[in-house]
Every structure is written in C-alpha cells, then in structure tokens.
Amino acid sequence: MNYIGIDIGSTCAKVVVLDEQKNVCLEMVQPTGWSSVDTAEEIKKKLLAEGIDPDASPCVATGYGRVSVPYANKMITEITCHAMGALKINHSQDALVIDIGGQDTKIIRIEEGMVKDFIMNDKCSAGTGRFLEVMANSMGMRPDELCTLAETGGGVTISSMCTVFAESEVISLIGRGEPKENIAFAVVDSIVSKVASQASRLHEKGEAVCLTGGLCDCEYVCKALEKKLQSQVITSPQARYAGALGAALAAAKIKL
Amino acid sequence: MEIIKELPEVFEEFADARKNSFLAVKELKEKNVPVIGSYCTYFPQEIPMAMGAASVSLCSTSDETIADAEKDLPKNLCPLIKSSYGFAKTDKCPFFYFSDVVVGETTCDGKKKMYEYMGEFKDVFIMELPNTQREAALKLWKEEIICFKEYLESKFGVEITENQLRQACKTNNQVRSSLKGLYELMKNDPCPITGYDLFKVLYGSSFKFDRSLIPAEVDALVEKIKKEYAEGKMLEKKPRILITGCPIGGATEKVIRAVEENGGVVVTYENCSGAKSIDKNIDVEAEDIYEAIARRYLDIGCSVMTPDTNRFELLGRLIDEYKVDGVLEMTLQACHTYNVETLAIKKYVTEQKDIPYLAVETDYSQTDVGQLNTRIAAFIEML
C-alpha cells in the first residue's frame, strides 16, 4: 500500500508518496500551469507510470488547487499539511513554521503536534514567491539566480511593498545603471523584511524557525532571514515538499 | 396558532423579510406612518415605536454602490460606511428613500464624518453617543435620548407620553426575549439548526415593521424546533464556533457559510447581528424610564467604547454557556476600533478561556471567498 499526498500550489504542484512504513518513496514537482485540473490529471499519469494507482491508494489533496483532484479521498488545508510535514522533517512536536509560498506566506505555530495558531498574508503578494518571480522576470533572470546573486550585492533598498510599484522601482534602478547584484539584494531584502514582520506576531525572540516552501533551496534567503529574525532558520531540500508530505501522512490515516 | 409550514420554509420567509418589506414600507408611507431610518445597535428603537412610527435599519451590506460612494469618500474606509453612503446618495435603497429622518450616532469616526455629507441631501438627526460608559456618559446619553424624543415630537407634531414609551419598552422587551429564546436553542449539543438558519431569523426579524407581531411568530418557531429536536431531528455533532466582531449581513454572510461548509456550526453570534443587540432588556418598572432606556443602550459592548469591558463580559458568558470550541472574529477592512481590539480579544479568548481564536478581515466583495475558506477550514481542522 502507498499513501499519496498532492499539494497543488499556485506556482508548483508537489507530490509525495509514502510506502507502508511511511518512508518517502517518491517525490515529484512540476509547474501548476494554467489549470489545476489538468495538473491533477498529469500527476495521475505520472503516478501510474511509477506503478502507483491513485484510485486504489489513500490520497489527500492540499493547497490552493486541492478542490481539483478528483481521485483524492480527502481535502485538507495547506496550513495543517505544512505543519504535519514540517514536524516530520524536523522530528519534533513543537515548531514555528514559515512557509513562503507562490501566492501566500504562512506562519504556523505548532505545539504538542497540533496547530495552535497561524497567520496568512492578505490579498497582497509582498513577501511571497510571486514577488520574487515578478522581479526576477523584469531582470531577465531565474528566481534562484537572483537569490544567489543577491549575496554579493548591497546598498540598495526597494521601498514599495506593492509588487506592481516595486517592479517599476526595479525598472528605474536598472535604467539608472545600478549593478544587478545590488538590485537582487534589494529584492531579497524586501521579501525577507516582509516575512519577518509577519512572523513577528507569532515568533518569540531567538526561537529557531522552520522554513518550508519553494525558497528553502536558496541558501542566501535563509541567511538573510536568520539575520532579520536574529534566530536560527532550519531548512532542508525536503522542506519544499512539506505540504505534500503532510498530506501523505494524513492519507496514511485513511482506511479505504 | 397552528403552524403547518416546514422549518426550511420558515427560515426562507425570514430571509426574504428584508426584500418583502420594501413593499411594506411603501404601504406604511401611503398610510402616513412615519419611518425612521437607523444605522446602529445603539439606536433606541423604543422612542419611534412609542409614537407609532416604524423604524428600519439602513446598514448596507452589498458592494453595489461602493464605487459611487468612493466619488465622495476615501477608498480605504470601511465598506459598511461606503456602502451605506452609496445607497443613500444613489437613492437605490427604498428604506432610505422612504425614511422621513435618518438617525446617526457618533459611534466611529468614519460614520460620524460620513453623516455630515449625508446631511446635505437628507434629514439626518445626530445623537451624541459617548465613548465611555461612566455615569457622566449615562447622563449625556439620557439627554440625547430626550432630545431625540423632542425632535420627533416637533417634527411630526405629536406628543410621546411616558405611558406610550413604557408600552413600547414592554413590547420590545418581549421581542428581545423571544429572539433570545430562539438563539438559546443553540446551547444544545448537537445543535437543532444551522447557525445560518438562525442568522436568517435574527436578521430577518429586524425588518418586520410591526414589532408586536414578532414574539408570537418566533415563539411558535421555537416550539416547533423544540418538538422536532425531541423527535431526534438535529445536526450531527460539529465543532462549535462563536462569531464576534463587526456586523454581519448580506455580502459578509460568506463568513457564516465558510464555517458551515467546512464542517463547523455557528452556535452563537456575539456581534450586532446577535446577542449584542438582544441580550439585555430595559427595566420597564424603573422610576425614570429615560434613564432605564439610556442605561440599556449605553451598556452595549462595542469597540467604539473605551474601555470595552461589557463586550468581554458577554463574550466570556457566551463561550461558557454555548460550550464554544473556537472563536472566529470577522472584522471589516479599515474598521479601526474592531481591528485594534482583535489583539485584546485574542488574548482574552486564548489565555483566559483557553480556546483557539482566528481573526479574518474582509470586505463586501466576494473575491476573497477562497482565502476565507482556506483560513476557516484550517481553523476548524485545529479544533
């Protein structure tokens, strides 16, 4: 028996499959694209190609596209799934999780294995992956390239929180001939500042935080966040899959 | 009175009360019955009732006229104020159109300043609501109520006697007691009805102009629900949610739906749409009836008061009595007093009452239904 967790986010769709012993036996990620319904269909095909039948295995869907997975047995919100995934990754029962997603950022307080409190950003993309994407785009770079480059820059800030205004700030910085690394620095600094200010409502001074979501691969983002929060930021390559992992763990509780 | 209607039909009738009373208000006008428009739970309904006038709530609940309102008002103002002003300005609200006078209270800064503009095209009577609930405030509020009475007397050429006033207080006390009898059914676990059905009756009943007819109607409904509950008709057991915060109605009913579509049940409303406006009655035996009315209304716990002790008292009582599992606060964008008070409410709920709390900020659009669903579903998953 396999347990399937599918996290259809606004930007990327992540899949985690667990084996009987709840060990991860498959991880997949793909762009969500225009249609979550199509994405769910593609995931089904890929799973079948791996010899896993989603119709015959317990499956939980989460994320913004969770309603578009017809073969899922259950839907659970990304808050609960990220929390459960982060606990598994960190082998703990208490944590403060920061998830920087494609269109929203979540701060989740977990105590004794249960979600105790959470905050999500409102209808605004400041401090999310989307902000980074838009800025990287206007600089003709990939988001991960921008993050790496940011480490060598400094001395510039973007003052607008609104993505649209911030983009025009970036464009005028480019026009002014500001070196790319300085602009990249300003972009990452803006995201990290916004996330840290959101987290401050639940974060205790000096408390270590777990970072999940697509930005956990960028070493510099973690470093910059550590500096802003003045706390250790724990992450791992698996943290990108935290939501899907949490969903798969929930699937393991389903009796078909 | 024999009731042959099924419950869902009764709930829908209440839900339609607002729509149906568009015609009723026109008929009242044709019979020369004065109509007094109001915006707030602090409005002392008994004064117009005593002179046989109808009163109607004008608080608007749709985003239809917000664009029109934004021609005059700032964009980052609370949607309730913008919508109310927009409906008034564009003459799209029949209740506003037929109101002989509109009563505004100095509650929040946004409303207070909006009424100044509204006064340019409508008779607006402003009552100075104090910001505190001290004895000096009570004295001022009592004077304001007497001023309002005198204003109505001279405007309509009538006399409002103390007897009439006491009678109106008795009638409205009965209305409140009956509605309280209804919402107290939700103390049962499992609940007899959904929180949304309860809301339809509470909200709908505020649009019945002849208030003396409400008690019999609501009491009959209560009896029917009790009878069916005894026969085993009830909801399954669900996480029990209390809703607090800004007034709910129309567009913001999305919050109630989000709770009940994601596995919870709203057992009680602490806000203006529920207990806040119904919980307490007027002491009709009091020697000074004006003071009794003033006290009853001034004691309402709203975030415009400082300190807002009474809101916490009611909230705590409801949490205990309704065995609440989680408190959901809905605030409207740019409603400063409620938004600021969320921190104190959160602390009270999570530290004193030791249950989870979630605040959601919303407006009159439907574009955030997805986000609300995610937050509220996650909240219910926590319980």
Interface residues (C-beta under 8 A of the other chain):
Chain A: Y64 I76 T77 E78 I79 T80 D104 M114 V115 K116 D117 F118 M120 D122 K123
Chain B: T350 P356 E361 T367 D368 G370 Q371 T374 R375 A377 A378 E381 M382
